[in-house]
Each structure stands twice: as structure tokens, then as C-alpha cells.
Amino acid sequence: MDKSPEGSKSFRNTLFAALLGGLVVAVLGFGAVSAGLIGKNETTTHTVASTTPVSNDESDPGLVNQIYEEDSKGVGFITASGVASESSAVDPLGQGGTGTATGSGFLIDKDGHMVTNNHVVEGAQDITVTLGDSDTSYDAEVVGTDPSTDLALLKVDAPEDSMDPLAIGDSSEAKVGDPVVAIGNPFGLDRTVTTGIVSALQREISSATDYSISNVIQTDAAINPGNSGGPLINTDGEVIGVNSQIATGGSSGSGGSVGIGFAIPSDTVKDVVDQLKDGGEVEHAFLGISGATLSPEVADALNLDNESGVLIQEVTKDGPADKAGVEGGDTPVTIEGAKVLTGGDVITAVNGKEVTSMDEVVTLVNEAKVGDSMTLTVDRDGESKDFDVTLGSRPDDSSDSSSDPSQEEQPQQQLPPGFGQ
């Protein structure tokens, strides 16, 4: 479903990043740009359909046409009706609250399994799908959803001979500058193809549950309302991401694409889909802290010995970090309008590896599994201490991670110049 976020969500240059679960909203700065939804790296065996190889000669003028001819047949135009009003809480692309949402998806096997965004089908009573250039509409049902990665798995009730599944590629092999193709149904214009490149890697975006999604692919391929859940495809014709959010111009965030789109990486998709197929439930590791990335400027302003690392702001009551003895801040201070809790532990390393930002901590937790042990090396009052934390299972929503309001995620704040990193 295409919904718009409340207020502006910003990107890198982070002081604050909330980790009241395995994921973080590690996004500050970029004040005039808002991100809107459009639409554990455990090793598993994932069977995907193969497609006819597409030429990887980037200079081939027929390359986009070839990708479209091969892959568009497996892309679906999704209509979700009877959507519950509460699913409009995050309205990334301005189509929420109408009772009907449209989006995109793509088949991954001949059994009719289709991947899309959770926000496309959340709360829907009836879902129909058309495939490729066919006008035939098929009923679909939700197999499972994972709101914290904004992914959903559908089962389309269509004849086997009408299904042309797409191959899922390895998003970890994507490189900045790689050509990509997006296929979807922007503004209801079905079977639309747009092109661009991989603009950046390892971005983090926030889901509707206020957890962040790691290793996201940024692209300048035009993505608009209705592209939600559609595939981002490499030159081999493989899906390397699910188009999910865009940055929009203007303070209201209601504009169209400005060439900054975000796709959930295919490696995350494969892991989530495997879990949804098996049991319908997806588990994510949970650390239970909120933290602030330190820069030399911030450290100097707060009179800290460490010039880099993560200053823990809050620790979720009775969460994994709390049980291990990790401490959050207790003294609020304001630096040019930005509120910071001082007095907490400063994370300097995780599992023996130095960390310099909250983004790094987020990624490490997202790549872990529930029950894994994580060693946090912290500086406390000038003394280095190690804490072994057994990672828990993330609550459904970051606001549910503690019954104590003081432990809930604090609003993201714009930092004064020089205090970001």
C-alpha cells in the first residue's frame, strides 16, 4: 500500500539511532528530504526459478528490452481492497485510507508464491493479482508477513502455465554504479519499466514498526507510488532488491520520485521468505538499546575520553543488554537543541571488533540470530569492560520493547552542524 510517513525521515550523519530491537532508525540529517514507503543472515538453502540469462554487456542497447521481455511476465499488479483504516498509520505515497491499495510484486516459484511489501497488503480483506501483460485477475492470499522488514509473501491462485517466476540474485555482489532495472505499476500504470544505477549500498531505512532495515540498496531508477513490492533487477535479469521506499521533495513528503529510491536487499528477502514459507513467523535478534554515534566534536562537547564509538542513550528494561549489566545514560543535556543523555556506557567494540558508529552495531545485530551471544566492549568511567549479551527476540513494534515510557524510542532530532558523522 502506498502510504506517507508523518514528518520528515532523515538519513545518515547520525547522532541518534534507536536500537530498541535488532534494527535501528540510524537516520539524521538530510532535513528537507523525507523517506516514504512505496509500496539475520543465517545460511539457508533457497530454491529459486531460473530465467534465461540476460546479456551483461552494459553497452547493449537492447539490454533493458531483453530484461523486460524476460522478467515482466513474472511481475504482478496487486490490488488490495477492504484495507483496515489503521494500516494507514504510515502513508508513504499518498494512497492510504481509501480502502483500496495498489502495488507490485513478483513470482518466485511455479507454486504461485509472490513477494511484495507488507505495506501493500497490510490489513487487506481481499487481494487480487494480474500477471505480466494479462488482464486476467487472480485471487491471492497472504502466506505470512514481516512488518519489521516490510516484506510479505502471497500465494496467487493462478494456473501453473501462467506463472513465470523470477530468479533471486545475490545482493551482496551489487556494486555502486551497476545498472539496474525496476519493473512495476507506478500510479496504476501497469507494466512500467524504469532504469538507473545502484547509487549507494548499505543504507538503512525505517520500517513502519520503527525498526530499521539494513544493507538497503539505493537507486536512482524512477520509483513512484505503485512500485511498492516490485523487483529491482540487475543485468543478469536477477532480482537484487524489493523496491520499498523513496525520498520525496518538499516538506510534506507528498511529491514524486526525486531519484532517490530504496530497495530491500535480496539476501534479506531470501531469509525472510524461507521463514515465512516454513512457519509464517520471522524472528529477528534483539539487543535492546538506543545509542548515539560519537564524533570528535560530540565527544569534545560532552567531555568524553572516547572520540569514537556509540554512546548508549537508553537500555530497554529487562531486555538482553539490561540483563547483561549494560548501562544507559542518566543525565540529559542539550547541545544546540539536540537532547543527549550522558553518563551511559560507550560501546567501543563488538565481538572484539572496533565499532565507530551505531550503524555498525545495527548491522551486526541484524546479521545475528536469536540466542546468539554478543560481546560488547564498553568504556565506563575510563575503564574498559566486556559484557556478554544473549540476544533476544525482537518485539513486534519498537514501542512495545518496554512498558516503561522512559525506555521507549525518543524522537529523532536534527543535529547542529558539525555534530553529525
N, C-alpha and C positions, 0 to 999 in steps of 0.2 A: 504494500500500500504506500502511496506517496503521501508523506506527512511532513510538516515543517517543524524544526526544533524551536523551542522557546528561547529567544535570545540568541546571542552570538556564541558559537563554539569556536575556540581558537586552537592554534596549532603550536608547534614546537616552541623553543625558548622557554623552558618550563621552570617555574619555581615550585608550584604546587602540582602534585599528581596524586590523585586519590587511589589507594590500593586497598579498598575495603573488600577485597576479594582477590582473585588471581589477576584481574585486569585493572588497568589504570586509565583515567582520563588524563593523559600526560600532555595536555594541550593548553598553551598560553601564548599570548602574542597574537599577531595577525588580526588585530582588533576589528577591522571593518569587514572581515570575511566570516561568513557563517557556514557551518557544515550541516548538511541535511541528509537524512536517509533518503535514497531514491529507491528507491524501490523499497594441548599437551602433545605435543608432538611424539606420541607413542608410535613405535614402528608397527604398522599393521599391513596385512595383505588386502589390497583393494583392487577388485576386478573392474576394469572399465572397458567399454567398447572401443574398438579401433576404427579410425576413419582412414580414407585414402590419403596418403601422405601429400602434404601441400609443399610446393616448391619453397625453399627457404632463401631463394635469390631475391633479396630485398629490392633489387632494381627491376624485377619483373613487373611490367605494367599490368599484367593480368592476375597478379597475386591476390589482391583483395577480392576480385571476382571469383577466383578459384576457392578461396576460403569461404566466401559467401555461398557459393554453389554447394560446397560440401557440408557446411555446418548449419546453414539457416534452416534446413529441414528438421533439425533436432531442437530448434528454439521454439518455445511455446509462448502464446499470448494468453495471459492469465486474467480472468475476471473473477473477483471475489465479491460476492453480494451478501447482504444482511450483516455487514460488519458492525460489531458492537461499538457503541459510542466511545467506550473507554479506550479503544485501540487508537483513538485519535490524539492521545496524550502527546505523542511526538508526531508532528505532521510535517515531514521533511520536504515534501514537494507540493503542498497545497491542495491535495485531493482527498484529504481525510474528512470524516464527518458527513459524507454524502450517502453512506450506506452501501456504496459500491466502490471497489478499488480495482485498479488495473496495474499490471506489472508484467514481468517477463520471467522465464525460467528455461531450463534446458534438460533434456533427457540424458540419463547416464547409463541406461541399460534397456534391453528389449522387454523387460517386465513392466515398464511404464513408470519407473522411478524418475522423478523430476526434482531438480534442485532449484530453489528460489530463495528470496529473502523472507524472514519471518514477518517483517512489517507489511509484506504484500498480502498475507493471508491471515494475519492475527485476528482472531475473533470472528472469522467468516463463517456463515452458515451454509453457503453453497459456493462451490468453486467449479468453474468450467475452464477448459483449455482448448485452444486451437493450435494446430501444429503446422509449422512451415508455411507454405502458401495455400494450405487447405482452408476452406471456410467451414469445415465440419467441426462442431463443438463437442467436446467430450467432458464427461463429469470427472472430477478428481477429488480425492480425499487426502487429508493430512495424515501422514505416517508418524511424524514427530517434528518437534521444533526445538531450537536452542536460541532463545531470545538474546543471550549474552554474546553470541557471535552473529546474531541477526540472520540465522540460516533456518530453512525449513525444508523438509523432504515430503514430496507429494507422491501419490500413486494415481496415474492417469489411466482411466478405463477406456483404452483405445485398442484397436486391432494391432497385432504384432507387426503386420506388414506396413503399418502407417508410422512406425517408430524408427527413427534414425538417431541413435544416441551419439553424443559427442565424447571424445576421449578427454580425460582429465590429465593435464600435464603436471610438471614439477615446478611449482612457483619459485623454489629456491634457486633455480637456474636462470631466472629472469635477470636481465641486466638493464641498467639505466640506458635509455636510447633505443632499446629494442622496439621494433614496430609492433603494434597491436591493433586488433580489430574488435569493435563492440557491435553486437547484434541484439536488437531489442525492439521495443514498441513505444518509443517516446511520444507522449501526448496522444496515445492511441493509434499512432501511425505504425501499423504492424509491419514487420519485416524490414526495419530500417537498419542500415549498416553505417557505421562511422569509423574513422581511422585516426590513429595517433601513435604516440610512443609511450614507453614506460618513462614517466617523468621523474620518479623517485621511488625508492624502496624503503622498507622498514618504517613506514608511517604507523601511527596509532590513531584510531578513531574511536569514538564513544558509541556504544550501543544504547538502545532505548532503556536498558536496565542500569545505565550509568557505569557499566564496566567497559573497559576498552578492549579493542581487538588489535592484536599485534601483527607485525610484519605485513601490513597492508600495502598494496601496490597503488601508487599514484599515477594517473594517466591524464593526458590532455585530449584523449578521444572524447568527442562530444557525448555527454551523458545527461539525460534530462528526465523529468517525470515520466514514468512508464518503463524506463530502462531497468528499474529495480529488479534484481534477481537474474538479469541476463548475463551471458558469458563475456568475459574479456579473453580474447584468443590470440595466441602467438602465431608466428609464421609457419609453424608446423601444423596449424589447424587444431591445436590443443587448448583446452580451457586452462588458463592460469589464474583466473580470478572471477569472482562474482560481483558485478557492479552494484554498489550499495549506497554510496553517499556522494554528494557533490558539495563544492564550495560555491556559494552564490553571492553576487554583488549586492550591495545595498544593506542598510541597517536592518531591514525587515527580514532579509534572507529569503525573500519570495521570488527573486529573479531566477533566470535560467542559468545554464551552464556558463562558467567563465573559464573553461579549460582546465579545471582542477577537479578531477573525479577520483574516487577511491574504490578499490575492488578488494574484497576479502580473498586472501591467497588460497590457491587450490589445495595446498598442503593442509590448511585448516579445514577446508571443505571435506577432503577425503576422510580426515579423522572424525569429524562430526557426523558425516553421513554413515560411516561404519557403525558408530554407536547408535544412531537413530534406527538403522536397519535392525540391529540386534535386539534392542530393548526399548527404544523410544526415549531413553533418558541419557543425557550427556553430563558427565562430571568434569568440573574444572578445579584445579588446585586453588587453594585459598590461603593467603598469608595473614591478612588481617591488619594492615597498617595503612596510614596515609603518610606521604612524605614529600619533601621539598628538595629539589636538586640544588646543590650548593655550587656557587661560582666564587671566585676570589673576592668579588665585590660584595656578595651577600655575606660571606664568611667575615669579611672585614667589618661590615655594618653590624653584625651580631657578635663581634669579638670572639669568634670561634678559632680554635687552633687549626682545624682542618679547612683547607681551601677547596676541597672537592669531596664528593660523596653525597649521601642522602640524609638530610636532617629529618628524623621521624617526627611527624606532627602529632599523630594520634595512633593509638593501638586499640583495636576492637576488643571490647570487654569479653573475656573468656574465649577469645579467638586463639589461633595457633601461636602467634607471636607473643600474646599476653601470657599464655600458659608457659612459654619458654623463658619468660622473665625480661623480654624486651620492653623498654620504656619509651613513652611518647613525651611530647612537650607539656609544660605546665604553666608557662609564663607568656601571656600574649603581648606582643609588641607590634607596632605599626611602622612600616618603612614606606614613607611617601604614599600612604593609602593602602598598602598591601599588608594584611594581617598575617603574622607569623607566630607560631608557638615555639618558644625556645625552651631549652633545658632537657630536650629529649636526646636519645642516643643518635649518633651519626654512623650510618652504615658505610663502611669503607671497603668491604669485600663480601662476596657471596660464594660459598664453597671454595674459598681460598683464592678466588679471582677478584682483582680490584674492580670496583664499580665506581663510576663517576656521575651517574645520573639515575633518576627514577625510572627513565625509560628502560635502562638495562635491567633493573630489578624486576620491572613488569614483565619483560620478555622472558627472563629466567623462570619466573613463577608460571607464566603461561605455557612454557615448554615442559614443565614438571607434571607429575601425576599426583592425584590424591594419595596421601600416605607416604610420599617421598619425604626424606629428611633433607633439610636445607640449613647449612651452617651460615649464620650471619656474624660477621666480624664487625664490631661496633666500637666507636670511641665514646667512652663515658667518663667525663671529668678528667680527660687527659690519659686515661688508662684503656688499653685495648682488651676487649673481652669477646669471647666466642659464645654464641647461643645456638644450640641445635633445635631447630623448629620442625615439627612434624606437620606437614601441610594438610589442611583440612579440605572439606568440600565447600565450594563457594555457595553462599545463599542465592536464592533466585534473583534478588534485587539488592543492589548495594545498600539501599536504605534499610534493608532487613538484616544487615550484618550485626546490628546491635540494638538492644532495646533501650539503651542509654542514649538520649538525644545528643549528648556531648560527644559521642563516639561516631556520629553519622558524618557522612561526607560534607565538608564545608564547601561553599560556593567558590568556583574558580575566580581568581581576581587578576586584573591586569597589572603587571608589574611596571614600576617606573623604569625608564631607560637605564641600561647598564646593570640591571639586576636579573636579567634573564640569562639563559645559557643556551 
